């Protein structure tokens, strides 16, 4: 797993490859994910338009499981697409898969937020950073605008994320990661239902 500073905008061939590769979680070679990536590519005239279209598709077509009273907890991109739901993490995995399948580098960014209000408990929140050649790394949040207070958009150069960092103990973790955090993957795979997450929200630390 590679971590880059968001200001690192001149990627080497090896660095670019890290943010384009498929993996067990970012499984864009699976037929359904590959087919959707191909369909989206046919609808966009430029890479920037394709990135925006892919973002909006995941944001709007995959229901955030906590907002829609779903209990499934998919992890991989293909699982998320098949179920049509998932946490923010799962949605970020699917967006990364769709973009990487079409040659657009994409990584992962994380926030630590309160679950509700200004006080603990805290939870981890996952979003994406897309590499736009004309701009560099651009953070975007496909978690879905299904809450009245959330209005995440893809409007570079402006970053219109779902959640501002406002409360004590919250933070936006540094860097963009080429793969999801291993500790997060372990916690997600151990979380069998959304109800289980509500009882004990995932709040893991970044890898060293």
MIROMI-185446 format. One record per residue: residue number from 1; chain; z, x, y of N, C-alpha, C in turn. Coordinates in pm, 1 decimal, decimal comma, always signed. Atoms other than C-alpha are relative to their C-alpha. Example, Ala and Ser with C-alpha at 12.3 -4.5 7.8 and 13.67 -1.06 7.14 Angstrom:
(dogu 1; "A"; (+0,0; +89,0; -119,0); (+780,0; +1230,0; -450,0); (+0,0; +90,0; +120,0))
(dogu 2; "A"; (-6,0; -82,0; -119,0); (+714,0; +1367,0; -106,0); (+73,0; -77,0; +109,0))
//
This chain:
(dogu 1; "A"; (+0,0; +84,4; -119,5); (+0,0; +0,0; +0,0); (+0,0; +87,9; +124,5))
(dogu 2; "A"; (+14,3; -76,5; -123,4); (-100,3; +131,5; +341,4); (+55,1; -80,7; +116,7))
(dogu 3; "A"; (-46,2; +60,5; -124,7); (+72,8; +56,9; +670,7); (-63,3; +73,9; +116,3))
(dogu 4; "A"; (+58,6; -58,3; -119,5); (-109,6; +113,5; +998,2); (+65,5; -58,8; +123,4))
(dogu 5; "A"; (-42,2; +51,2; -129,5); (+3,0; +82,3; +1356,2); (-107,5; -94,2; +52,1))
(dogu 6; "A"; (+97,2; +95,4; -53,3); (-160,9; -212,2; +1528,8); (-88,8; +62,1; +106,8))
(dogu 7; "A"; (+82,1; -70,4; -98,8); (-288,4; +30,4; +1792,8); (-96,7; +98,8; -63,9))
(dogu 8; "A"; (+90,0; -90,6; +72,4); (-468,2; +232,5; +1525,1); (-132,3; -73,9; -22,0))
(dogu 9; "A"; (+123,0; +79,1; +0,5); (-819,7; +105,0; +1588,2); (-121,5; +74,2; -53,6))
(dogu 10; "A"; (+111,8; -76,8; +56,5); (-1041,1; +386,0; +1454,4); (+29,5; +27,8; -146,6))
(dogu 11; "A"; (-32,8; -10,3; +141,3); (-1018,5; +332,8; +1080,0); (-96,4; +93,4; -71,6))
(dogu 12; "A"; (+83,1; -83,5; +85,8); (-1143,5; +595,2; +838,9); (-58,3; -85,4; -111,9))
(dogu 13; "A"; (+58,8; +72,4; +113,0); (-1355,2; +494,0; +541,3); (+106,2; -35,0; -103,0))
(dogu 14; "A"; (-106,2; +24,5; +98,0); (-1052,7; +527,9; +314,1); (+96,6; -107,3; +48,4))
(dogu 15; "A"; (-89,3; +102,7; -54,8); (-832,8; +320,9; +545,4); (-65,8; -136,8; -3,6))
(dogu 16; "A"; (+71,2; +127,2; +3,3); (-1096,3; +50,1; +575,5); (-2,7; -57,0; -141,3))
(dogu 17; "A"; (+5,4; +45,5; +139,2); (-1124,5; +33,6; +197,4); (+130,2; -65,5; -43,2))
(dogu 18; "A"; (-130,2; +57,6; +34,8); (-751,0; -40,1; +169,8); (+13,0; -143,8; +49,1))
(dogu 19; "A"; (-10,0; +133,1; -59,1); (-794,2; -348,5; +387,8); (-117,8; -90,3; -38,0))
(dogu 20; "A"; (+112,5; +78,8; +51,1); (-1106,2; -470,0; +206,2); (+9,7; -26,9; -149,8))
(dogu 21; "A"; (+0,1; +5,7; +146,4); (-1005,9; -436,3; -158,5); (+60,0; -129,9; -52,5))
(dogu 22; "A"; (-61,3; +110,2; +74,0); (-928,2; -711,8; -405,1); (+122,2; +52,7; -73,7))
(dogu 23; "A"; (-119,6; -36,5; +75,5); (-597,8; -713,4; -590,5); (+43,2; -119,8; -82,9))
(dogu 24; "A"; (-51,3; +110,6; +80,4); (-393,6; -927,9; -824,6); (+32,1; -121,1; +87,2))
(dogu 25; "A"; (-36,6; +108,9; -91,0); (-276,8; -1134,2; -526,4); (-118,3; -41,3; +86,8))
(dogu 26; "A"; (+117,4; +27,3; -84,9); (-585,7; -1106,1; -303,8); (-121,5; -1,8; -92,7))
(dogu 27; "A"; (+94,7; +2,2; +112,8); (-809,1; -1210,7; -593,4); (-131,0; -70,4; +36,9))
(dogu 28; "A"; (+120,1; +66,2; -50,1); (-1134,4; -1286,7; -414,5); (-118,8; +6,7; -95,1))
(dogu 29; "A"; (+108,3; +1,2; +98,6); (-1347,5; -1212,6; -720,1); (+7,8; -121,0; -92,5))
(dogu 30; "A"; (-7,7; +122,1; +80,6); (-1226,8; -1533,8; -886,2); (-105,5; -98,6; +49,5))
(dogu 31; "A"; (+116,1; +82,2; -37,1); (-1507,2; -1793,1; -890,2); (+23,1; -94,2; +117,7))
(dogu 32; "A"; (-21,4; +98,9; -105,6); (-1351,2; -2056,4; -663,3); (+15,4; +66,0; +136,7))
(dogu 33; "A"; (-17,5; -69,9; -127,8); (-1244,3; -1811,0; -393,0); (-132,3; +61,1; +44,7))
(dogu 34; "A"; (+129,9; -59,1; -33,8); (-1579,3; -1630,7; -406,2); (-97,5; -105,8; +49,1))
(dogu 35; "A"; (+90,6; +107,8; -40,2); (-1765,2; -1961,8; -379,8); (+33,3; -50,0; +139,8))
(dogu 36; "A"; (-38,9; +44,4; -133,8); (-1565,2; -2072,8; -76,5); (-36,0; +104,9; +104,1))
(dogu 37; "A"; (+36,4; -106,8; -93,4); (-1614,3; -1735,0; +90,8); (-149,6; -1,5; +28,3))
(dogu 38; "A"; (+144,1; +6,7; -18,5); (-1987,5; -1764,0; +34,3); (-42,3; -118,8; +83,4))
(dogu 39; "A"; (+31,9; +119,9; -77,4); (-1997,7; -2116,8; +172,6); (+33,5; +18,0; +147,3))
(dogu 40; "A"; (-38,4; -23,9; -139,2); (-1811,9; -2017,3; +487,4); (-95,2; +98,4; +66,9))
(dogu 41; "A"; (+91,0; -99,9; -56,1); (-2039,8; -1716,2; +537,4); (-133,1; -61,8; +40,7))
(dogu 42; "A"; (+126,5; +65,5; -31,2); (-2344,6; -1942,7; +534,5); (+7,6; -83,7; +127,4))
(dogu 43; "A"; (-17,7; +86,5; -117,0); (-2197,4; -2146,1; +820,9); (+25,3; +77,7; +128,8))
(dogu 44; "A"; (-34,9; -81,1; -116,8); (-2128,1; -1855,6; +1058,1); (-109,1; +101,8; +28,9))
(dogu 45; "A"; (+109,4; -89,2; -39,1); (-2379,4; -1649,9; +1254,4); (+44,7; +143,4; +21,8))
(dogu 46; "A"; (-50,6; -134,0; -29,0); (-2155,6; -1350,8; +1331,7); (+131,6; +22,3; -74,8))
(dogu 47; "A"; (-130,4; -25,5; +63,0); (-1853,8; -1177,2; +1174,7); (+116,5; -63,0; +75,9))
(dogu 48; "A"; (-106,9; +61,2; -77,8); (-1634,8; -1299,6; +1461,3); (+5,9; -150,3; -24,4))
(dogu 49; "A"; (+3,9; +143,7; +27,9); (-1749,5; -1657,7; +1407,0); (+49,2; -29,8; -140,8))
(dogu 50; "A"; (-44,9; +18,3; +138,0); (-1687,3; -1618,5; +1034,6); (+151,2; +16,4; -10,7))
(dogu 51; "A"; (-145,4; -18,5; +1,8); (-1335,2; -1487,2; +1092,6); (+70,4; -123,0; +55,1))
(dogu 52; "A"; (-59,1; +119,9; -60,4); (-1256,3; -1784,5; +1316,6); (-13,0; -119,6; -93,5))
(dogu 53; "A"; (+22,8; +112,1; +90,6); (-1409,1; -2033,8; +1072,9); (+91,0; +9,1; -121,7))
(dogu 54; "A"; (-86,0; -19,7; +117,2); (-1218,4; -1886,6; +778,9); (+145,9; -27,4; +34,7))
(dogu 55; "A"; (-136,4; +26,1; -46,7); (-893,0; -1890,3; +975,3); (+25,0; -149,6; +11,3))
(dogu 56; "A"; (-20,1; +143,2; -21,9); (-937,9; -2253,6; +1074,5); (-5,0; -78,1; -130,6))
(dogu 57; "A"; (+5,6; +69,0; +129,3); (-1029,8; -2355,0; +719,7); (+134,9; +10,0; -70,0))
(dogu 58; "A"; (-129,2; -16,6; +67,7); (-711,3; -2209,1; +573,9); (+110,2; -71,4; +77,5))
(dogu 59; "A"; (-102,3; +65,6; -82,6); (-498,9; -2331,4; +863,7); (+1,5; -150,9; -20,5))
(dogu 60; "A"; (+9,5; +145,8; -2,5); (-626,1; -2688,8; +841,6); (-15,2; -64,9; -137,0))
(dogu 61; "A"; (+30,8; +62,2; +129,1); (-726,6; -2744,4; +478,0); (+105,3; +27,1; -107,3))
(dogu 62; "A"; (-107,2; -29,7; +95,8); (-432,6; -2586,4; +293,2); (+131,4; -46,5; +61,9))
(dogu 63; "A"; (-122,1; +59,4; -54,5); (-115,4; -2788,1; +345,9); (+118,3; +95,3; -15,5))
(dogu 64; "A"; (-123,1; -79,5; +11,1); (+199,6; -2593,3; +426,2); (+100,3; -80,0; -82,4))
(dogu 65; "A"; (-78,5; +77,2; +96,8); (+422,2; -2695,0; +136,2); (+130,2; -53,2; +58,3))
(dogu 66; "A"; (-126,2; +45,8; -57,2); (+738,6; -2721,4; +343,6); (-20,6; -114,9; +97,3))
(dogu 67; "A"; (+29,2; +107,6; -94,9); (+573,4; -2949,0; +600,6); (-37,4; -129,6; -70,2))
(dogu 68; "A"; (+55,8; +117,6; +67,2); (+419,8; -3184,7; +345,4); (+77,5; -39,6; -125,6))
(dogu 69; "A"; (-88,5; +38,9; +110,6); (+710,1; -3218,4; +99,6); (-62,1; +28,7; -136,0))
(dogu 70; "A"; (+52,3; -45,0; +128,2); (+527,7; -3032,1; -175,4); (+101,9; +94,1; -63,1))
(dogu 71; "A"; (-96,6; -84,9; +69,4); (+720,0; -2839,2; -439,0); (-62,4; +125,6; -60,9))
(dogu 72; "A"; (+65,9; -113,8; +62,3); (+458,4; -2594,1; -567,3); (+16,0; +126,3; +86,0))
(dogu 73; "A"; (-12,1; -127,7; -70,2); (+496,4; -2225,0; -478,3); (-105,4; +96,1; -55,6))
(dogu 74; "A"; (+102,4; -94,7; +44,8); (+163,2; -2049,1; -537,6); (+20,2; +136,0; +65,5))
(dogu 75; "A"; (-11,5; -135,9; -52,4); (+138,7; -1675,6; -483,0); (-137,5; +57,8; +31,3))
(dogu 76; "A"; (+130,6; -62,7; -17,8); (-220,5; -1559,4; -528,5); (-92,4; -87,4; +83,8))
(dogu 77; "A"; (+99,1; +74,8; -76,7); (-518,6; -1659,8; -319,5); (-61,6; -111,7; -83,2))
(dogu 78; "A"; (+64,4; +101,3; +84,3); (-678,8; -1843,5; -611,4); (+95,2; -113,9; -33,6))
(dogu 79; "A"; (-98,7; +105,5; +25,1); (-357,4; -2033,0; -693,0); (+14,1; -90,0; +122,1))
(dogu 80; "A"; (-14,9; +75,5; -124,3); (-326,0; -2138,3; -330,1); (-118,3; -93,1; +21,5))
(dogu 81; "A"; (+119,3; +82,7; -14,4); (-683,5; -2264,6; -317,8); (-0,1; -112,9; -101,7))
(dogu 82; "A"; (+1,6; +101,8; +105,3); (-649,6; -2450,3; -648,0); (+99,9; -111,7; +27,3))
(dogu 83; "A"; (-104,4; +99,6; -24,2); (-327,7; -2626,6; -546,0); (-14,7; -68,1; +135,7))
(dogu 84; "A"; (+18,0; +57,6; -132,8); (-428,7; -2687,0; -184,6); (+125,9; -0,1; +83,9))
(dogu 85; "A"; (-125,8; -7,4; -73,1); (-82,1; -2595,0; -64,0); (+60,6; +137,7; -18,9))
(dogu 86; "A"; (-69,7; -127,1; +14,3); (+151,4; -2301,9; -18,7); (+82,7; +30,0; +123,0))
(dogu 87; "A"; (-73,5; -51,4; -114,6); (+398,4; -2124,7; +202,3); (-94,2; +79,9; +90,1))
(dogu 88; "A"; (+76,1; -84,4; -91,7); (+279,1; -1918,8; +498,8); (-54,8; +123,3; -71,0))
(dogu 89; "A"; (+43,6; -120,4; +71,7); (+259,6; -1618,6; +265,4); (-125,7; -27,4; -81,0))
(dogu 90; "A"; (+113,8; +35,5; +84,2); (+23,5; -1790,2; +24,2); (-124,3; -24,9; +84,3))
(dogu 91; "A"; (+113,7; +26,0; -87,6); (-197,5; -1906,0; +309,9); (-55,5; +130,3; +57,1))
(dogu 92; "A"; (+47,9; -129,9; -48,9); (-212,4; -1551,5; +446,1); (-74,3; +75,9; -108,9))
(dogu 93; "A"; (+70,3; -64,5; +110,9); (-314,5; -1428,6; +101,0); (-140,8; -57,3; -14,5))
(dogu 94; "A"; (+132,0; +62,3; +12,4); (-600,0; -1679,7; +87,9); (-91,0; +41,0; +115,0))
(dogu 95; "A"; (+84,1; -41,4; -112,5); (-723,4; -1596,0; +437,2); (-46,7; +143,7; -18,0))
(dogu 96; "A"; (+40,0; -139,0; +23,3); (-721,1; -1225,5; +354,3); (-108,1; +8,7; -106,3))
(dogu 97; "A"; (+99,5; -2,0; +107,5); (-915,8; -1294,2; +35,4); (-136,2; -45,9; +50,2))
(dogu 98; "A"; (+127,4; +52,0; -50,9); (-1182,3; -1499,3; +213,9); (-66,7; +100,4; +93,5))
(dogu 99; "A"; (+57,7; -96,8; -93,3); (-1228,6; -1239,5; +486,4); (-45,6; +126,3; -71,7))
(dogu 100; "A"; (+37,7; -122,1; +72,2); (-1228,9; -938,7; +254,8); (-123,2; -22,2; -86,1))
(dogu 101; "A"; (+118,1; +30,3; +81,5); (-1482,1; -1108,9; +28,5); (-127,7; +10,2; +81,8))
(dogu 102; "A"; (+115,5; -6,2; -88,6); (-1714,2; -1114,6; +329,2); (-2,7; +127,5; +84,4))
(dogu 103; "A"; (+7,2; -129,6; -65,1); (-1649,9; -755,3; +435,7); (+75,3; +12,3; +130,2))
(dogu 104; "A"; (-81,3; -5,3; -121,4); (-1398,6; -828,7; +712,3); (+139,5; +48,5; -38,0))
(dogu 105; "A"; (-129,9; -57,3; +34,8); (-1087,8; -610,3; +695,4); (+112,9; -89,5; +49,3))
(dogu 106; "A"; (-111,2; +88,2; -33,8); (-764,4; -806,1; +692,7); (+126,7; +50,7; -67,1))
(dogu 107; "A"; (-128,1; -42,4; +54,0); (-399,6; -718,3; +644,3); (+108,4; -102,1; +26,8))
(dogu 108; "A"; (-114,5; +90,2; -2,8); (-52,6; -867,2; +657,5); (+103,7; +47,0; +101,0))
(dogu 109; "A"; (-100,7; -22,2; -102,8); (+206,0; -896,0; +932,6); (+115,0; -96,0; -29,1))
(dogu 110; "A"; (-116,4; +83,3; +32,0); (+558,2; -1035,0; +909,0); (+94,0; -13,2; +119,1))
(dogu 111; "A"; (-105,0; +28,0; -96,8); (+818,8; -1193,9; +1132,8); (+128,7; -35,8; -73,9))
(dogu 112; "A"; (-128,8; +53,4; +46,1); (+1186,8; -1259,4; +1077,4); (+42,6; -105,4; +100,8))
(dogu 113; "A"; (-28,2; +113,9; -86,2); (+1280,2; -1600,3; +1216,0); (+119,7; -77,7; -52,7))
(dogu 114; "A"; (-99,5; +94,5; +48,2); (+1563,9; -1848,4; +1203,7); (-72,4; -114,5; -70,0))
(dogu 115; "A"; (+60,1; +113,4; +70,5); (+1497,1; -2135,9; +966,3); (-8,9; -120,4; +92,1))
(dogu 116; "A"; (-2,4; +113,9; -91,4); (+1594,6; -2391,4; +1230,2); (+98,1; +29,0; +112,6))
(dogu 117; "A"; (-89,8; -20,6; -112,2); (+1739,4; -2363,1; +1577,7); (+22,7; +146,2; +31,2))
(dogu 118; "A"; (-26,3; -134,5; -51,3); (+1900,4; -2055,7; +1727,0); (+89,1; +84,0; -89,9))
(dogu 119; "A"; (-98,5; -69,5; +82,4); (+2138,9; -1960,5; +1447,4); (-51,6; +24,7; -141,2))
(dogu 120; "A"; (+36,9; -23,1; +140,2); (+2113,1; -1817,7; +1092,2); (+13,3; -129,0; -80,3))
(dogu 121; "A"; (+61,9; -110,7; +74,4); (+2001,1; -1843,1; +819,7); (-136,7; +38,9; +54,1))
(dogu 122; "A"; (+130,9; -50,8; -36,5); (+1690,7; -1634,1; +867,7); (-94,9; -9,8; -118,9))
(dogu 123; "A"; (+100,7; -5,8; +106,1); (+1366,3; -1632,2; +673,9); (-113,5; +90,9; +44,1))
(dogu 124; "A"; (+119,4; -79,1; -28,1); (+1060,5; -1412,3; +649,4); (-117,3; -94,4; +21,2))
(dogu 125; "A"; (+121,2; +77,9; -26,1); (+735,5; -1548,5; +790,2); (-119,8; +93,7; -8,0))
(dogu 126; "A"; (+116,8; -84,4; +19,3); (+393,6; -1413,4; +693,4); (-122,0; -50,1; +74,0))
(dogu 127; "A"; (+125,0; +31,4; -67,9); (+71,7; -1401,6; +892,3); (-98,2; +113,8; -24,1))
(dogu 128; "A"; (+105,7; -98,3; +23,9); (-241,7; -1188,5; +915,8); (-31,8; +81,1; +124,7))
(dogu 129; "A"; (+66,7; -75,1; -106,0); (-403,9; -918,8; +1123,9); (-141,5; +27,9; -48,5))
(dogu 130; "A"; (+141,8; -16,7; +32,3); (-784,3; -911,8; +1123,9); (-54,5; +115,0; +83,6))
(dogu 131; "A"; (+58,9; -110,9; -73,8); (-979,8; -601,1; +1219,2); (-132,2; -45,3; +60,5))
(dogu 132; "A"; (+120,1; +36,8; -73,9); (-1235,3; -689,5; +1486,4); (-53,0; +126,1; +68,2))
(dogu 133; "A"; (+50,1; -127,4; -53,1); (-1457,4; -388,9; +1571,7); (+1,6; +9,1; +151,9))
(dogu 134; "A"; (+5,3; -2,0; -145,5); (-1486,0; -490,3; +1936,1); (+138,6; -3,7; +64,6))
(dogu 135; "A"; (-134,0; +18,2; -54,6); (-1109,8; -536,3; +1975,8); (+105,8; +85,1; -68,9))
(dogu 136; "A"; (-103,7; -64,2; +80,2); (-913,0; -368,4; +1697,6); (+74,4; -104,5; -81,8))
(dogu 137; "A"; (-79,9; +93,7; +79,0); (-633,8; -539,3; +1505,0); (+39,4; -120,4; +84,6))
(dogu 138; "A"; (-28,9; +125,9; -69,6); (-588,9; -903,1; +1601,7); (+85,5; -86,7; -91,3))
(dogu 139; "A"; (-90,1; +81,0; +81,2); (-292,2; -1102,4; +1473,5); (-31,7; -148,5; +14,5))
(dogu 140; "A"; (+23,0; +144,1; +0,6); (-344,2; -1464,5; +1375,5); (+85,4; -62,3; -109,9))
(dogu 141; "A"; (-96,4; +64,9; +88,8); (-126,4; -1717,8; +1195,1); (-58,0; -129,4; -56,4))
(dogu 142; "A"; (+62,1; +118,9; +59,1); (-288,9; -1965,5; +952,0); (+98,9; -97,2; -63,3))
(dogu 143; "A"; (-100,7; +81,3; +67,9); (+39,4; -2139,1; +855,3); (-26,3; -149,3; +14,3))
(dogu 144; "A"; (+31,3; +141,4; -18,0); (-91,0; -2470,6; +990,9); (+72,2; -58,2; +119,6))
(dogu 145; "A"; (-56,2; +62,0; -119,9); (-32,7; -2678,1; +1302,9); (+57,2; -137,7; -30,6))
(dogu 146; "A"; (-51,9; +129,2; +44,0); (+139,5; -2958,3; +1112,6); (+138,3; -30,8; +55,2))
(dogu 147; "A"; (-122,5; +27,3; -74,6); (+457,4; -2925,0; +1318,7); (-37,2; -22,8; +146,1))
(dogu 148; "A"; (+38,4; +29,1; -139,1); (+446,7; -3072,4; +1671,0); (+19,7; +116,6; +95,3))
(dogu 149; "A"; (-25,8; -114,0; -88,4); (+578,2; -2746,6; +1820,0); (-89,9; +119,8; -28,9))
(dogu 150; "A"; (+83,8; -112,8; +41,7); (+316,5; -2525,6; +1650,6); (-144,3; -24,1; +42,3))
(dogu 151; "A"; (+140,8; +9,6; -39,7); (-28,6; -2458,6; +1795,6); (-64,6; +137,7; -12,2))
(dogu 152; "A"; (+59,2; -131,4; +25,5); (-166,8; -2143,4; +1634,8); (-152,2; -9,4; +7,1))
(dogu 153; "A"; (+144,4; +1,3; -19,7); (-525,6; -2059,9; +1730,3); (-57,5; +139,1; -24,3))
(dogu 154; "A"; (+74,8; -125,5; +10,1); (-789,4; -1790,7; +1674,4); (-83,9; +9,7; +126,2))
(dogu 155; "A"; (+64,8; -4,8; -131,0); (-889,4; -1700,9; +2029,7); (+10,4; +139,8; +59,4))
(dogu 156; "A"; (-10,2; -136,4; -51,1); (-927,8; -1324,6; +2072,5); (-61,0; +12,7; +139,4))
(dogu 157; "A"; (-106,3; -96,2; +30,7); (-821,3; -1130,7; +2265,6); (+140,9; -57,8; +3,8))
(dogu 158; "A"; (-133,6; +59,1; -9,1); (-531,8; -1375,9; +2312,3); (+54,8; -28,1; -139,2))
(dogu 159; "A"; (-67,2; +28,1; +126,4); (-286,2; -1391,6; +2021,5); (+87,0; -123,9; +18,3))
(dogu 160; "A"; (-69,8; +127,9; -11,5); (-171,8; -1752,3; +1989,9); (+64,6; -29,6; -134,1))
(dogu 161; "A"; (-68,1; +7,9; +128,3); (+79,2; -1732,4; +1706,4); (+84,0; -126,7; -9,0))
(dogu 162; "A"; (-75,3; +123,1; +23,0); (+282,4; -2012,0; +1553,1); (+138,4; +5,5; +61,7))
(dogu 163; "A"; (-140,2; -8,5; -40,3); (+625,9; -1881,7; +1646,2); (+25,1; +118,8; +92,4))
(dogu 164; "A"; (-46,3; -111,7; -82,5); (+754,3; -1676,2; +1939,2); (+132,2; +53,1; -54,0))
(dogu 165; "A"; (-129,7; -58,4; +35,1); (+1044,9; -1440,3; +1879,6); (+93,4; -23,6; +117,7))
(dogu 166; "A"; (-85,1; +41,0; -111,9); (+1320,3; -1593,8; +2091,0); (+149,3; +11,3; -27,6))
(dogu 167; "A"; (-142,0; +5,6; +32,7); (+1652,6; -1592,1; +1905,3); (+53,6; +135,4; -44,2))
(dogu 168; "A"; (-64,9; -123,0; +44,4); (+1899,3; -1312,7; +1835,0); (-18,7; +17,0; -149,9))
(dogu 169; "A"; (+22,3; -28,1; +141,4); (+1819,5; -1147,7; +1503,2); (-142,7; -19,0; -45,3))
(dogu 170; "A"; (+141,3; +17,1; +34,5); (+1452,9; -1247,9; +1505,5); (-77,3; +125,7; +39,8))
(dogu 171; "A"; (+83,6; -113,9; -37,1); (+1177,5; -986,7; +1517,3); (-140,4; -18,5; -55,4))
(dogu 172; "A"; (+135,2; -15,0; +52,2); (+810,0; -917,9; +1469,2); (-8,0; +141,8; -53,6))
(dogu 173; "A"; (-2,9; -133,2; +60,8); (+795,5; -629,7; +1222,9); (-122,5; +81,4; +41,4))
(dogu 174; "A"; (+106,1; -90,2; -42,9); (+586,8; -330,0; +1322,6); (-108,1; +12,3; -107,0))
(dogu 175; "A"; (+108,1; -41,3; +88,0); (+248,0; -256,9; +1173,1); (-73,3; -111,6; -70,4))
(dogu 176; "A"; (+80,3; +88,0; +84,7); (-15,7; -415,5; +956,1); (-7,3; +65,2; -137,2))
(dogu 177; "A"; (-9,1; -49,7; +136,8); (+9,6; -379,2; +578,5); (-124,1; -41,5; -78,4))
(dogu 178; "A"; (+121,0; +28,9; +77,6); (-282,1; -361,2; +336,3); (+26,0; -94,5; -116,3))
(dogu 179; "A"; (-38,4; +91,1; +108,1); (-93,4; -556,1; +68,0); (+131,2; -68,4; +37,0))
(dogu 180; "A"; (-129,3; +65,0; -24,3); (+194,0; -805,2; +71,2); (+115,3; +88,8; -45,9))
(dogu 181; "A"; (-116,3; -80,5; +35,2); (+539,7; -651,2; +53,8); (+41,2; -23,8; -145,3))
(dogu 182; "A"; (-42,5; +18,0; +139,3); (+650,5; -589,8; -306,7); (+126,0; -84,8; -14,9))
(dogu 183; "A"; (-123,0; +79,6; +9,1); (+998,5; -734,3; -243,7); (-27,6; -147,5; +24,5))
(dogu 184; "A"; (+38,9; +138,5; -24,3); (+837,2; -1048,6; -107,1); (-66,5; -59,5; -122,7))
(dogu 185; "A"; (+67,2; +50,6; +119,5); (+615,7; -1082,4; -413,6); (+100,2; -30,3; -110,8))
(dogu 186; "A"; (-103,8; +24,8; +100,0); (+918,3; -1052,6; -639,7); (+75,8; -128,0; +31,9))
(dogu 187; "A"; (-74,8; +119,2; -40,0); (+1106,6; -1316,6; -441,4); (-83,7; -126,8; -15,3))
(dogu 188; "A"; (+86,8; +117,2; +13,2); (+808,6; -1553,9; -434,7); (-17,0; -40,2; -145,6))
(dogu 189; "A"; (+19,6; +31,7; +141,8); (+754,3; -1528,9; -808,6); (+128,2; -54,8; -62,7))
(dogu 190; "A"; (-126,4; +53,7; +50,1); (+1122,6; -1604,6; -865,2); (+33,2; -136,7; +59,2))
(dogu 191; "A"; (-23,5; +128,3; -66,9); (+1106,4; -1908,8; -635,5); (-87,9; -106,0; -66,3))
(dogu 192; "A"; (+77,8; +94,1; +80,6); (+998,8; -2193,5; -863,6); (-37,1; -127,2; +75,4))
(dogu 193; "A"; (+27,0; +121,9; -76,3); (+1012,4; -2479,5; -611,2); (+31,8; +22,9; +147,3))
(dogu 194; "A"; (-31,7; -6,9; -142,4); (+1020,5; -2535,5; -236,7); (+146,6; -35,7; +23,2))
(dogu 195; "A"; (-142,4; +34,1; -11,2); (+1362,7; -2695,8; -282,3); (+87,6; +122,5; -22,3))
(dogu 196; "A"; (-74,5; -123,7; +24,8); (+1484,2; -2364,1; -421,0); (-4,3; +90,0; +123,1))
(dogu 197; "A"; (+11,0; -78,8; -123,0); (+1353,2; -2189,0; -108,6); (+89,7; -57,3; +108,8))
(dogu 198; "A"; (-84,5; +60,4; -102,9); (+1530,5; -2439,8; +117,0); (+147,1; +34,8; -20,9))
(dogu 199; "A"; (-139,3; -33,7; +30,2); (+1857,9; -2363,2; -58,6); (+30,6; +146,8; +26,9))
(dogu 200; "A"; (-18,5; -144,4; -20,0); (+1806,7; -1986,9; -25,0); (-129,3; +58,9; +54,2))
(dogu 201; "A"; (+125,3; -49,2; -58,3); (+1526,6; -1891,3; +218,7); (-21,3; +149,1; -26,9))
(dogu 202; "A"; (+35,0; -140,3; +24,4); (+1345,0; -1566,0; +145,5); (+14,2; +79,5; +129,6))
(dogu 203; "A"; (-23,2; -85,2; -116,8); (+1462,8; -1295,9; +386,8); (+10,7; +144,1; -48,3))
(dogu 204; "A"; (+1,5; -135,7; +53,6); (+1357,0; -956,3; +255,7); (-36,8; +99,3; +109,6))
(dogu 205; "A"; (+26,7; -106,2; -95,9); (+1323,3; -624,7; +436,0); (-133,1; +68,0; -29,8))
(dogu 206; "A"; (+126,5; -70,7; +23,5); (+1002,3; -424,0; +483,6); (+19,5; +119,9; -91,1))
(dogu 207; "A"; (-9,3; -119,3; +84,6); (+925,0; -142,8; +239,8); (+26,5; +123,9; +84,0))
(dogu 208; "A"; (-31,4; -124,5; -70,2); (+1048,9; +202,0; +335,3); (-125,1; +85,9; +15,9))
//
